[in-house]
Structures are given as structure tokens and as C-alpha cells.
Amino acid sequence: MGIDAAASGAILKRERVRDAILELIEARSAGDAIPSERVLCARLGVSRPTLRAAVDELVVAGLLVREHGRGMFVAAEKITQELVSDKNSFSLPQAGGVWTSRLLEFRTLAAGARVSRKLRISPAAEILYVARLRLVDGSPMAIEHLHVRADLAPRLTSDELEQGDLYEHLRDRHGVQVSEAVQSIEPTVVTRAEADLLDVPELSPALLFERLTTDSRGRAVEYVHSLYRGDRYRIVSRLTLSAGDEQPATDEGHHPGIPPGDFTSGDPVTFSTRGVVQQNT
């Protein structure tokens, strides 16, 4: 499968617009307005269709709210359900199938306000920005946008990003031992450009992953957000009853999506493609 250059370019342009709007959202409170489409188009130097594609994604993700005749507003904060355990190790079983990557973009640039806050570095500090298409047995599965601290892996190569496991490369070739990651997952749909790359219909369901990875010294190494095909990807988590005494269920403190009771996360959350566990790096 060849990469559609027009689709790739549209995704990368929308990615930059998305990050700019996210900076506006993060600087505001729930209910605050953001500038109009006309103002944003002029400020960001993009067309209205490109801006609307980025805004549509943020509306679907629940970060923005459109009100007819009034404009766009920052959405209320989401209720978050965590599935984490202090005892979990940073590991996943090997995936079924052959996972490969194709680079869409690989360049060095300034972190900027939003990514610098994620990575806890100066906005002027350099990062390695990577956009890549992930494939399983030659079929497209995901579009990933990686932001890696350039000072921790200044000699990271395009070959390392297309072949093998990135975290193994960081450990073995760059002396960076990844030890922990916090990842969020939300439902969304794909745009036309994303659909062309993933070989699915426009507005098909997808999963949006955001991950912040830190090393054994507590340094933020990598911020990633990825779009995975909803028709080929699902999430499986294993929950075990805690060893302590069972507590009666009450309305107070109930966790949405989990039956009432004292449950804790056992084995690490696993990610699978049609039941096959997938290595997510």
C-alpha cells in the first residue's frame, strides 16, 4: 500500500492546527469562548476546511462545544476512570502478526507551549516530531504522532522509527531506560484524510490514545497521541478482587463502568487486535 501524499499532508497540517487550538483550550476554563473560525484561520494561516476538520475532532473528543449562532466554547471537564496499579510493570506481551511502521514526517522543531508542558521542558527546547503509519501484516492499523525529547535521543534515526521496538532502541542505543507510562483512551471518528491512510470509510469509529512516557530517572521522554482503527482494535483489562475484606456496595464512590465492589487492577492493561495482544510501541 502506497502512502497518499495529499492525505498525509492534510493530516500533518491539521495536527499543527489541533495543537494550536489545544493550547487555547488549556489556557481557558470550562465555558470560556475561543476565537471564531475567521480569526483562527487568519491567525494560523490555514483554510476554513482545515480548521473545521481540527475543530470537529476536538468536538467529537468532548474538548470543545459548538453553539449555533454563539461560537465555540471550552467543554466541561470529563469524568475520568483510571485503571492503574502501582504493582504493574511497564510491559506488554508480544503481538500477533507482523507490526511495521512507515514514516510520514520526521523532523526537529521547538517543543512549543503545549508539548513543553507535557514533557516538562522549555518551549524553546528541541523535540523530535514523528508522524508514522502503523501496519499489521501490511494492513494499516494506526496513525501515531510522537514527540520525543531531542536531548535524550539526539541520534535517533528514521530506521529506528520504522524497524524494531522504539523503547528497545532507546534503551540499547541511547541509554534511556523507559520505566513508566500513563495512557488515556477515548472514542472518536476518522476524518477523510485519516480514512484514506487507514483504508476505512470517513467517520469510521476509532480510538484516540494519549501517552506520556517517563524513564527510570523520572524524566518525561515521549508524548504520543495516536489514532487506532475502531473496527480492528479493542481494549482488554483484567480486574481482580482485592485480598482485603469485601465491602458492601454503596452509591458513594462507585466507579463508572465497573461493578460495585472493591476491585483493583491486576495484570497490566492489554491492547488487542481482534483478540490478539498488540505491542504498542
PyMOL commands that set and color helices and strands:
alter all, ss='L'
color gray80, all
select helices_A, chain A and resi 5-26+37-44+48-60+112-119+158-162+166-174+192-198
alter helices_A, ss='H'
color red, helices_A
select strands_A, chain A and resi 33-34+64-67+71-74+99-110+126-136+139-149+178-189+205-215+220-229+234-236+239-241+263-265+270-273+276-277
alter strands_A, ss='S'
color yellow, strands_A
deselect
rebuild
show_as cartoon
